[in-house]
Amino acid sequence: MRPALAPLSVALMLAIALPAVAAETDDGPTLSLHQRMLEMSRELAAQRAEIERLRHQVDEMELSQRGRGLGGDASMQDNAAKVARTVAEEAQRKASATATEEEARVAQSAQDGTVQIGQTQRDEDAQRREQEKALVVREHAPLFQRKFTFDAGFSYSYYDRRQLALSGFLALDAIFLGSINLDQTKATVGTLELTGRYGLTDRLSVEASVPYVYRDSRFVSGGAGGASSVVSEVSMRSQGLGDASAAVYYQWVKESPRWPDIVTSLRVRAPTGRDPFGLKLIQPDDNNNNLNIPEELPTGSGVWSATFNVSALRTYDPVILFGNIGYTYNRPTDFDDISPVLEQVSPAEVALGNTIQLSGGLAIALNDRSAISFSVATAQTGATHTTAPGGPKRRVPGSSSNSTTLNIGASYVLPSGWTLNGQLAAGLTPDAPNFVFSLRGSKSF
């Protein structure tokens, strides 16, 4: 009758193995408490079904053996059945006790308010979001920490301007009689800017920056003597200190479920660079009187200015939205000479056009070290006016502008603590540069 015991042996092995499997599943370190409860419920249902199947099989075996009159082996079968029942009941008791213990732990945690289902995962997500937000804020807003932050940046701008000037008239509505002047200017501007920032409080910080400007321009002019085939090209370089500035930032509102981060800033810029007024035009090519270039390239605006900005930043995990609106006021300034003509002096007051800036975009934190951003920025500048002593106020033709750019940026935090930020801006309007590439690094001490 030993072959008849094979199904019972398999059943006993399964019944004994079930608590061990349940224990291994419950000990999974990566599962949350809620997932463990669901898993245990499924395992308990499977164990109960297996126990019922074992009981039914044992009952059938008892009835079968008794019907065959196996007296000697009946006690063995009876003992085996008792063992099977004992093992099955023990498995059920352990599973029920484990489930009851987990349920009690959840109830006690909920009552204490210290641990909630999935709380560990939520805490990790919240910490990750704070790290990613800090990375993006570091790119688009000042740091309000009581630390000194050093920032070194370099930007490269490229301009390409073409102009066709016709001086004459049309004969018979088809033939042009007069002079033709074809001008092209290719300019590159490199700016190295060093900035220091210090957080006085968790809401107030101050900043100062000093730029050094390098300019390289090529002037191309054709149409000398009325012939478009005659072309002259002249290159000019200049470098020097730009306009230094100082700024103060204040965070009025910290981000909450109802409000975004709101930061205001005031920046004052001093005319420490070479101003563009009074630079005389010279004729570098004696064979082309159409080509006239300034004797020196400017590195600054020449006037005091103040810029007021309001910035907002809002987190919508995993996207962070930001926007800015600003206004720049240029103080009217008197100059001893603004005439570009050699041996001519024309004193006047110059009022540069004021500027309204608007920008907005989004940033996506890829992880706790890197982020990318996309934005559009526009600057509307009014016309420049000059006022000669005792004369009327005159508007300078063509001095108003609309500069709009599309910006793509990326940032990365090095293990050493330095933050690298790169940005590429593409001009969308004729008044904007063709492109601007900038790279800067910052570190707090």
C-alpha positions in Angstrom: 0.0 0.0 0.0 3.0 2.3 -0.1 2.1 3.7 -3.6 -1.2 4.9 -2.1 0.8 7.2 0.2 2.4 9.1 -2.6 -0.4 11.7 -3.0 -0.5 12.2 0.8 3.3 12.8 0.9 3.0 15.4 -1.9 0.1 17.1 0.0 2.1 17.2 3.2 5.1 18.7 1.4 2.9 21.4 -0.1 1.3 22.1 3.2 4.6 22.4 5.0 6.1 24.6 2.2 3.3 27.1 2.1 4.2 28.9 5.4 7.8 29.2 4.2 6.8 30.7 0.9 4.5 33.1 2.7 7.2 34.1 5.0 9.7 34.7 2.2 7.1 36.8 0.4 6.3 38.9 3.5 10.0 39.7 4.1 10.5 41.4 0.7 12.2 44.7 1.7 11.2 46.5 -1.4 7.4 46.2 -0.9 5.4 48.9 0.7 3.1 48.1 3.6 0.0 48.4 1.4 1.4 46.0 -1.2 2.4 43.5 1.5 -1.2 43.5 2.8 -2.6 42.8 -0.6 -0.1 40.1 -1.2 -0.8 38.4 2.1 -4.6 38.5 1.4 -4.0 36.6 -1.8 -1.7 34.1 -0.1 -4.1 33.5 2.7 -6.9 32.8 0.2 -4.6 30.3 -1.7 -3.7 28.6 1.6 -7.3 28.2 2.6 -8.1 26.7 -0.7 -5.1 24.3 -0.4 -6.1 23.3 3.1 -9.7 22.5 2.0 -8.2 20.4 -0.9 -6.0 18.5 1.5 -8.9 17.8 3.9 -11.0 16.5 1.1 -8.2 14.3 -0.2 -7.5 12.9 3.3 -11.2 12.1 3.8 -11.3 10.3 0.5 -8.2 8.3 1.4 -9.7 7.3 4.8 -12.9 6.1 3.2 -11.1 4.2 0.5 -8.8 2.4 2.9 -11.6 1.5 5.3 -13.7 0.1 2.4 -10.8 -2.2 1.5 -10.5 -3.7 5.0 -6.9 -2.7 5.6 -6.6 -3.1 9.3 -2.8 -2.9 9.7 -2.4 0.1 7.5 -5.5 1.9 8.7 -3.7 3.2 11.7 -0.9 4.4 9.6 -3.3 6.2 7.3 -5.2 7.5 10.3 -2.0 8.9 11.8 -1.0 10.4 8.4 -4.4 12.0 8.2 -3.9 13.5 11.6 -0.5 14.8 10.7 -1.9 16.3 7.5 -4.7 18.0 9.5 -2.2 19.2 12.1 0.1 20.7 9.5 -2.7 22.3 7.6 -4.2 23.8 10.7 -0.7 25.0 11.7 -0.3 26.7 8.3 -3.7 28.3 8.6 -2.9 29.5 12.1 0.4 31.0 11.1 -1.1 32.7 8.1 -4.0 34.1 10.1 -1.6 35.2 12.9 0.7 37.0 10.4 -2.2 38.7 8.7 -3.6 39.8 12.1 -0.2 41.1 13.2 0.1 43.2 10.0 -3.4 44.5 10.3 -2.7 45.5 13.9 0.5 47.2 12.9 -1.3 49.2 10.2 -4.1 50.1 12.6 -1.6 51.2 15.3 0.4 53.3 12.7 -2.7 55.0 11.5 -3.8 55.7 15.1 -0.3 57.1 16.0 -0.1 59.2 12.8 3.5 58.3 12.5 3.5 55.8 9.6 1.0 55.6 6.7 0.6 53.2 3.9 3.2 54.2 1.2 4.5 57.0 3.5 8.1 56.0 2.9 7.7 56.2 -0.9 5.9 59.6 -0.6 8.7 60.9 1.6 11.3 59.8 -1.0 9.2 61.5 -3.8 8.9 64.7 -1.8 12.6 64.8 -1.1 13.4 64.2 -4.8 11.0 67.0 -5.8 12.7 69.4 -3.4 16.1 68.5 -4.8 14.9 68.9 -8.4 13.2 72.2 -7.6 16.3 73.5 -5.9 18.3 72.7 -9.0 15.9 74.5 -11.3 15.6 77.5 -8.9 19.4 77.7 -8.9 19.1 78.2 -12.7 16.3 80.7 -12.8 16.1 82.5 -9.5 18.6 83.7 -6.9 19.6 81.5 -4.0 18.4 82.7 -0.6 21.0 81.1 1.5 23.3 82.7 4.1 26.3 81.8 2.0 28.6 83.5 -0.5 28.0 82.4 -4.1 30.6 83.0 -6.8 29.4 83.0 -10.4 31.7 83.1 -13.5 30.0 83.2 -16.9 31.0 83.6 -20.5 28.7 84.5 -23.4 29.3 84.6 -27.1 26.9 86.6 -29.4 26.9 86.8 -33.1 25.2 89.5 -35.3 24.8 89.6 -39.0 23.2 92.8 -40.5 22.7 93.7 -44.1 21.5 97.0 -45.5 20.8 98.3 -49.0 20.9 102.0 -49.5 19.7 103.6 -52.7 20.2 107.3 -53.4 18.6 108.4 -56.6 15.3 108.0 -58.5 13.5 105.8 -60.9 13.3 106.8 -64.6 10.3 105.5 -66.5 9.4 103.4 -63.4 12.0 100.8 -64.2 15.5 102.3 -64.5 17.2 103.5 -61.3 19.5 106.4 -61.6 21.7 107.3 -58.6 24.2 105.6 -56.2 23.9 102.2 -54.6 25.4 101.3 -51.2 25.5 97.7 -50.1 26.5 97.4 -46.4 27.0 94.3 -44.2 28.2 94.1 -40.6 29.3 90.9 -39.0 29.9 91.3 -35.3 30.9 89.0 -32.4 30.7 90.0 -28.8 32.3 88.0 -26.0 31.5 88.9 -22.4 33.2 87.5 -19.3 31.2 88.3 -16.2 32.2 87.7 -12.6 29.4 87.8 -10.0 29.3 87.6 -6.3 26.1 87.0 -4.3 25.4 86.8 -0.6 22.2 85.8 1.2 21.5 88.2 4.1 18.4 86.2 5.2 16.3 83.4 3.8 14.4 86.1 1.8 16.9 88.8 1.0 20.1 88.6 -1.0 22.5 91.1 -2.7 24.6 90.7 -5.8 27.3 92.6 -7.7 28.8 91.8 -11.1 31.6 93.2 -13.3 31.7 92.3 -17.0 34.7 92.4 -19.4 33.7 92.9 -23.1 35.6 91.9 -26.2 34.2 93.0 -29.6 35.2 92.0 -33.1 33.3 93.5 -36.1 33.8 93.2 -39.8 32.3 95.9 -42.0 31.7 95.1 -45.7 30.5 97.7 -48.2 29.9 97.6 -51.9 28.8 99.9 -54.6 31.7 102.3 -54.6 31.3 104.8 -57.5 28.0 103.2 -58.4 29.5 99.8 -59.2 28.2 97.0 -57.1 31.2 94.8 -58.0 33.6 96.9 -55.9 33.6 95.6 -52.3 35.6 96.7 -49.3 36.0 94.9 -46.0 37.5 96.2 -42.8 37.9 94.5 -39.4 38.0 96.2 -36.0 38.5 95.0 -32.5 38.1 96.5 -29.1 38.0 95.3 -25.5 37.5 96.8 -22.1 35.4 97.0 -19.0 31.7 96.8 -19.4 28.9 98.4 -17.3 29.1 97.1 -13.7 25.9 96.5 -11.8 24.6 95.8 -8.3 21.3 94.2 -7.4 19.1 93.2 -4.5 16.5 90.4 -4.4 13.6 89.9 -2.1 11.3 86.9 -1.9 7.9 88.1 -1.0 6.0 84.8 -1.2 7.3 81.3 -0.8 5.6 78.5 -2.8 2.5 77.0 -1.2 -0.4 75.0 -2.5 -2.1 78.3 -3.4 0.8 80.6 -4.4 4.0 80.3 -6.4 7.4 81.7 -5.5 7.3 85.4 -6.1 10.6 87.3 -6.2 11.3 90.9 -6.9 14.6 92.5 -7.8 16.1 95.9 -8.4 19.3 96.2 -10.4 21.3 99.4 -10.9 23.8 99.6 -13.7 26.6 102.1 -13.8 28.2 103.5 -17.0 31.7 102.1 -16.4 32.1 101.0 -20.1 33.0 103.0 -23.1 29.9 104.9 -24.3 28.9 104.9 -28.0 28.4 108.7 -28.2 30.9 111.0 -29.8 32.7 108.2 -31.7 33.9 109.7 -35.0 33.3 107.9 -38.3 36.4 107.4 -40.5 36.9 106.2 -44.0 39.4 103.3 -43.9 39.4 102.6 -47.7 40.3 105.6 -49.9 38.8 103.9 -52.9 35.4 103.4 -51.3 33.8 106.5 -49.9 30.7 104.4 -49.0 32.5 102.6 -46.2 32.5 104.6 -42.9 33.2 102.9 -39.6 33.6 104.2 -36.0 37.1 104.8 -34.8 36.4 102.7 -31.7 33.8 100.2 -30.7 31.8 100.8 -27.5 31.6 98.5 -24.5 28.8 100.1 -22.5 25.7 102.2 -22.8 27.0 105.4 -21.3 24.0 106.0 -19.0 22.8 105.0 -15.5 19.9 102.6 -15.6 17.7 100.8 -13.1 15.8 97.6 -13.8 12.9 96.3 -11.7 11.8 92.7 -12.1 9.0 90.5 -10.8 9.6 86.7 -11.2 7.2 83.8 -10.4 8.0 80.1 -10.2 5.5 77.3 -9.7 6.1 73.5 -9.4 3.8 71.0 -11.2 5.8 67.8 -10.7 7.7 67.0 -12.8 7.5 70.4 -14.6 8.4 73.7 -13.2 6.9 76.9 -14.7 8.5 80.3 -14.4 7.9 83.8 -15.8 9.3 87.3 -15.5 8.2 90.8 -16.2 10.6 93.7 -16.0 11.0 97.4 -16.7 14.3 99.3 -17.4 14.6 103.0 -16.9 17.5 104.8 -18.5 18.4 108.1 -16.9 18.8 111.0 -19.4 22.4 112.1 -19.6 24.3 115.1 -20.9 27.2 114.5 -23.3 29.8 117.0 -24.5 29.7 115.6 -28.0 27.4 113.1 -29.7 28.3 114.0 -33.3 29.9 111.2 -35.4 31.4 113.7 -37.9 35.1 114.5 -37.7 36.1 117.9 -36.4 32.5 118.6 -35.3 31.3 118.9 -31.8 27.6 118.7 -30.9 26.7 118.7 -27.1 23.3 117.3 -26.3 21.2 115.4 -23.8 20.5 111.8 -24.7 17.5 109.9 -23.4 17.7 106.3 -24.3 14.4 104.5 -24.8 13.1 102.5 -21.8 12.6 98.8 -22.1 9.9 96.3 -21.1 11.0 92.7 -20.7 8.7 89.7 -20.7 9.8 86.1 -20.5 8.4 82.7 -19.6 9.1 79.0 -19.9 9.3 75.7 -18.3 12.0 73.5 -16.7 12.1 69.8 -16.3 14.4 68.2 -13.7 15.7 65.0 -15.1 17.1 63.9 -11.7 18.7 65.5 -8.6 21.7 66.7 -10.6 20.5 67.7 -14.1 17.7 69.8 -15.6 16.7 71.2 -18.9 14.7 74.4 -19.7 12.8 76.1 -22.5 11.8 79.7 -22.6 10.9 82.7 -24.8 12.1 86.2 -23.9 11.2 89.5 -25.5 12.4 93.1 -24.9 10.5 96.1 -26.3 12.7 99.2 -26.4 11.4 102.7 -27.1 13.0 105.3 -29.4 16.0 107.3 -28.3 15.6 111.1 -28.1 18.3 113.9 -28.2 18.0 117.4 -27.0 20.5 120.0 -28.1 21.1 123.1 -25.8 18.3 125.5 -26.5 16.8 123.1 -29.1 13.7 120.9 -29.3 13.6 117.2 -28.4 14.3 115.1 -31.5 13.6 111.4 -32.0 16.4 109.3 -33.5 15.0 107.4 -36.5 15.3 103.6 -36.3 16.3 103.6 -32.6 13.3 101.6 -31.3 13.7 97.8 -31.3 12.0 94.5 -30.6 14.4 91.7 -29.5 12.9 88.3 -29.1 14.8 85.0 -28.5 14.0 81.4 -28.0 16.2 79.9 -25.3 17.2 76.3 -24.6 19.2 75.6 -21.4 20.6 72.8 -19.4 22.2 72.6 -15.9 24.3 70.0 -14.1 25.6 69.8 -10.6 29.1 68.4 -10.3 30.2 66.2 -7.3 32.6 69.0 -6.3 29.6 71.3 -5.7 30.0 73.5 -8.8 26.8 74.0 -10.9 27.3 74.3 -14.7 24.6 76.1 -16.7 24.6 76.2 -20.5 22.2 78.1 -22.7 21.6 78.6 -26.4 19.4 81.5 -27.6 18.2 81.9 -31.2 17.0 85.3 -32.4 13.4 85.4 -33.7 13.4 89.1 -34.8 15.8 91.2 -36.9 16.8 93.3 -33.8 17.8 90.2 -31.8 21.3 88.6 -32.2 21.5 85.7 -34.6 22.4 83.4 -31.7 23.9 83.6 -28.2 25.7 80.8 -26.5 26.5 81.2 -22.8 28.1 79.0 -20.2 28.6 79.7 -16.5 29.6 78.0 -13.3 28.6 78.8 -9.8 29.5 77.5 -6.3 28.5 78.4 -2.8 31.0 78.8 0.0 
